[in-house]
Amino acid sequence: MRRRPVLGLVVALLAGAVSAVGAPPAQAEEPFLWGVATSGYQSEGSAPDSNWRRYEQSGTSSIEEPYRNAVDFRHRYAEDIANARALGARVFRFGVEWARVEPREDVVDQAELAYYDDVVDHVLAAGMRPMITLDHWVYPGWVADQGGWDTQKTVDDWLANARRVVDRYKGKGAIWITVNEPTVYVQNEIENGGIQAWQAPWMQSRLVTVHRRAYDLIHQLDPGAMVSSNAAYIPGVQAALDATFVDHVRDKLDFVGVDYYYGASLDNLSAVHGVNGEFWKIDPQPDGIYYVLRYYARKFPDLPLYVVESGMPTDDGRARPDGYTRADHLRDHVYWVQRAKADGMDVIGYNYWSITDNYEWGSYRPRFGLYTVDARSDPALNRRPTDGVAAYRSLVAGDGVPAGYRPVKAPAVCSLVDGLDSCLRPAPYPGPLAPLG
């Protein structure tokens, strides 16, 4: 997660916008994909040399505390996957870290590939589909040394690694995410010194290129696989952000992947707390997810929609002052996903971020996990269930919230998630629900 205001970035990226072509293919319907998510650097521990390891060690502006060993997913993945299975999840999202697989140029670490082999085997044995992220903002240190995303060579090196990973895990029912939240990726690279602000259009163009080429590569090696990227939805500016990436890969998407964390409305401008990374102070706006889905259903009427990330942080695991719980957050957001489906939007999946607490790109203070882990002071890194565990298990078993459910958080007064459209055309409340299945 971890995203800050991006208006300056929008201007920089629009200056280098690339043209889009074609129309997306329709996808076959399948059972609703309840999932959980995690990522490599944030959770694995035992961090290899990478851009983010260097940012952490050098103490760039986004780093608030040391990495330690994250939550040691690298050695505890079997437990996390078993916990996901017990929820009834059908999808387990994780990343295959390029920096771990290829620690030095042209040197492939077979032991680390064997580790990912076992992760995939555990996911499949648990009856879930792997959702594999190829790039979750992390690249090897040797790529940083050659200029990172400021050099065309990184495109070829990235694609060579993608071919290696896809060829290894083809035929296993994987859902592929090429690049996680591309616009936020660029923003983070600027903030941490990976690129300069004026280089943003070139990095964004290269991310467009690797997605487009990876899409074709995956369909060549793993026919029938679903491929996408996930967009971090930022209320009020999403159309401008889409113009820098999503609009230029629209013919290379099998579904729209979207991440929704916070909204904006006349009675809720608390997202301003994201400026300082204090995400736990943001007042959740569950109905915003409906308008996000409606925005993309209108923009891409032939593509199904998948909520790749959605979650709520607490302040170091403490209860929120307003009493709103992770269970409330889950049920309220799923209610609005069901409303979207009842209104004809083709929503095919929902991943909760995340299965455990993790290193939120410089800090352990924001706690998103269904299972909480005290990475600072618990050397055993015990996974302790929050109230979200029972709530999510119930949602999966019941195909969503039951008929008659009313969200704890009332709809916003004049939602601005989709600009004036979400204010002028609010979803009737209460309204019909559709089971997700």
N, C-alpha and C positions, 0 to 999 in steps of 0.2 A: 504494500500500500504506500503510504507517505507521499503526498502530493501538495504542492504549494501554489499560490496564484500564478497564472500563466499568461496574463495579458501581453506582457512584453515579448514572451516567446511567440505568441500568435503572430505578432507583427513581423518578427524575424523570419518565421517559417513561411508566412504568406509571400514574402519577398522571393522565395525560391520554390514556389509551388510547381508541381509537376502535373502533366495532364493525365486524365483518366480515360479509359476506353472500355467499350463493351458492356454487356449486361450479364448479371449473375445467373447461375443455373439454379433451378428449384431442387429441393432436397426431399427425399422420402421421409415420411413421418415414422417415428419410433417412440417407444415408451419414454415417459418423462425422466430426465437424467438428473436425479438428486446427487449432488457431489460435495466434496470438501477439497480444500486447496492448501498448498504450501509452496515454498520455493527453495531453491538450492542454497544460496548464500545465507538467506535469512534463517534457515533452520538446521542446516547440515552440521555446522561446526567443522573442526579440522580444516580450516580454510586454506586453500592453496593460494599461490600468488595470483592476484587479479587486480583489475582497476579498483574494485571496492575494498579489497584488503589493503591496498595502498592508501586509499582515501582514509580508511579507519586508522591506519598506523601513522599517517601524517597529520591527522586531526583536522581535516578540512571543515568548513563551516557547518556542514550538516551532521557532524559527528559529536554526539553528546556524551557517550561513554564507550569503553572498549568492547570489542566483539566477544571476548572470552571464547566459549565453545558453542555459542548459540544454544539450541536445545538438543544438540547431538543426534539429529535425525540420521546422520551417517551411520550410527551404530544402533539406533533405536527405532528404525523404520518399521520393523515387524510389529512392534507394539502400536504405533500410530496407525498402521494399516488395519490391524485387528480392531482398533477402536472405531475406525471409519466403517468397517464391516458391521460392527454391532449397532451402528446408527441406521443401517439399512441403505447406506450410500451405494450408488451405482457407478460413480465416477470418482477417481482419486487423481487430483492434479498435482504434479510435481515437475521439477526441472532437471534436465540432464545438463550439468555444468561443464561448459566448454573448458574452463580453466582447470577443472579436475581431470578431464579426459585427455587433454593435450597440454600438459604443463609447460612444455617447451616446444618450439616449432618443429613439426614433423615427428615428435616423440609422443606416442600414444601409450597411456598408462593402462595396461590390460587389467590390472587389479581393480582399478576404478570402474572400468567397463563391466567387470564381473559384479561389482557392487550394484550398478544400475540394472544389470541382468536380474539380480535377485529381487530388487525393488519391483520390477515389472512382474516377475514370477509371483511375488506375494500379492500384488494387486489382482492379478488374474485368478489366483487360487482363492482369493476372498470374494470372487464373483463380481468384481468391479472392472470397469474399463479404465485404462491409463489415459489421462490427459497429459501429454508431454509438452512442456514448454522448452523451446530451443534456446531462447534468449530472454532471461529475466534480469536485464540490465548489467550483466556481468560478463567480462571477457578476460582472457589470460593476460598476465603481466607482460608477456613478450609482444602481445598485440598492442598494449599500451605503449611499449617502447618504440613500436614502428609508427605511432601516431594515432592509434585507436581509429575512431570513425572519421578522422581527417585524412585518411588515405584510402585510395581505391583498392589497395592490396587487401585490406580488411574484408572487403566484400567477397573476394575469392576465397580467402581463408575461412570466413564464416560459412560459406556454402560448402566447402570441403568437409567441415565438421558436421554440417547438417546432413550431408549425404551419408557420412559414417553412422550417425545416430539413426536416421530413418531406415537405412538398409539393415541395421541390426534389429530394429523393433517393428519392422513391417509385418503385416499379417497377424497382428495381435489385437486388432480392434481399437488401436489407439486413436484418440482425437488429438490433433496437432495444433499447438499455438506457436506461431513462428516467432513473433516479437511481442513481448509484454508491454502494453501501454506505451506505444512509440513516442507520443508527444511528451509524456512525463520522463521517459528515458532521455530525450534530448535535454529537457529542463535540468535533470539531475547531473548530466555530464557538464553542463554549463556551470552549475552551482559548485561542483566539486573540482572543476578545472580540467576535465577531460577534453573539452573544446572551449573555444571562446564564443561569445554570443553571436558574433558575425558569421561563425562557421555553422550555425544551426541549420540553414537551408541545405547545406551539403550533406550533413549527417542525416537529415530527414530524407533527402533524396536517396541516399544509400540504403536506408531502412526500407523505403519503398521498393528499391531494387531487390534486396535480399528476400523480402516477402514474396514478391511476384515470382522470382526464380525458384524459391523454395516451394511455393505452391505447386508449380509445374513438376518439380523434382519429386515431391511427395506423391503426387498422383501418378507419376511414372513408376515409382518404386512400390507404392502401397495403394493400389487402385481401390477406389471405394472409400478411402479414409476421408474423414471430415477435417478441414483445414481452415483456420482463421487466425486473426490477431484480436486482442481484446483492447477496447478503447476505454480509457478512464473518463467517465462522463463528468464534465465540469459545467454546472448550470450557468446559463447566460452566454457562454462563449463556445459551445460545442460545435456549432455550425462552422465557425472559423477554424477550430481544431481539425474537424473532419476534412476541411479543404487542404490540409497539409499532409494527410496520410490516407484516411479511409476512402475518400473520394477517388484516390488514385490506385486503389487496389480492389475496387468494388467488383470487378470481373474476376477476381482471384480470392473470393470468399465463399465458403460453403455455408456459413452462418454468420450472423452478426454477434460478435463477442463483446459484451459490455460490462464494465465495472461500475457499480453505484454505491456510494458511501454517504453522501450528504446532499441536501437540497438547498433551496433558497425560496423565500416567499416574503410577503409584506410583514408577516408576523414572525419570521425566523431568518435573521441575517447572521446567525451564529457561526456560519462557515468561515467568518473572518478569523476565527481562532486557528484555522489551518495555516495562517501566515507564519505563526511561530511553532507550528508542528504540534499544537495542543489539541489534538483531534478529539480527545475525551471530553472537551468542553463544548463540542458542537452538538446542538440539539437535533437528534435524528428526525428525519422527515420521510416517513415510510411511503406516503402516497407519491413521492417523487419518482419512485421506481416505475410506477404506472406510466408517468409522462415520458420517462426515458424510453420505455418500450414502445410507447405510441409514436414518439419521434422517429425511432428507427424503423418501425413498421411502415410508417408513411414514407420514409426516405428509401427504404429497400423492401418494397412490397412482396418481392419474390423470395426473400431470404428468411429462414427461421431465425429466432432470437434466443440467445443463451446468456444468462447472467453468470459470467465467469467468476466474478468476485462480488461479494457483498458482506458487510460485517460491521460490528460496532466495537470500538475500543473503550476500555475502562482505564482509569488512572491508576496504573500499577496494581490492578486487580481489585481496587476498592469499589464499593457500591457507588453508583451515581447519586448525587445529592437529590435528584428528582425521583429516585426510586425506580426508574425505568431499567429493566433487566435485559440481559441477553435473550432470555426466553421471550420477553415482550417484543424485542426487536425482530427476532426471527418470525414469530407469528404475524406481526403486523406487516412485515415486508412480503411474506408469502401470501397474505391476504390480497395484497395489491397485485401480485403476480397472477393470482387466480382471477382477479377482476380483469386484468389485461387479457387473459386467455378467454374469459367469458365474452369479452367484447371483440373477439375474433383475431387477436394477435397470436401469431404462431410461436409461442414460447416453448422451447424444448428442453431447457435445463436451468438449474440454479445451483451454484457452488457457494458454500459458506466459506468466507475467509476469516479464520483459518482453523485447521484441525487442532493446532496448539498455538500458544503464544510463541513469538519468535523475535528476532532482532529486526526491529522496524527501521532499517536503514539509518542506524546511528543511535538508537535508543531502545532499551527494553521497557520503557515506561508505558507506551501504549500496549494494552493487552487485548488482543482480538480473539484469543483461542477459545474453542469449545472446551478444550482441556487447558487449564492454566499451568504454567511452568515458571518457577522462580529461578531464572537463569543467573541471577546475581548471587543468591545466598543459599540455594539448595544444591549441594554438590551431586546429589542423586538425580537431579532433574526429573523429579516425579511428575507424572501427568495426573492432575487432579480435575475431575469433572466439574464444570460450571452448571448452572441451571439450564444452559443452552443444550446440553447433551440430551436430557429427557425431552425437552421441547422439540428438538430436531428429530429425534427418533419417532415421536408421536406424529409429527408432520409427515414424515415419509410413510409411516404405516397408514395414515389416514388420507393420503393423497392430497394433503394440504390442511387448511383449517376447516373445522366443521361448518355446516350451514348455520347461519345465525350469528357467527362470530363478528364481534365489533372491535376494531383495533383500539388498543390502549391510547395511542396517539391519534387524535382527531385529524381529519384532513386540514392542510394548511389553508390560511386565508390568502387567496390569490397566489397560488404557486407560480414561481418564475423559473422553474426547472427547464421548461421548454419555452422560455421567454414569455411573451404575452399570450401565446396560444394556450399554455396550461392554466392561465388565469381566466381567459375569456371562454374557454371550453373545458370547464372542470368535469371530472368524472362524476356522474350522479352518485350521491351517497345517501343511504346505503344502496347497494346495487347487487346484481346477480354474481354468483360465484361459479366457477367451473373446477371440478376436481382435476388435479394435475396428473395423477397416475404414475 
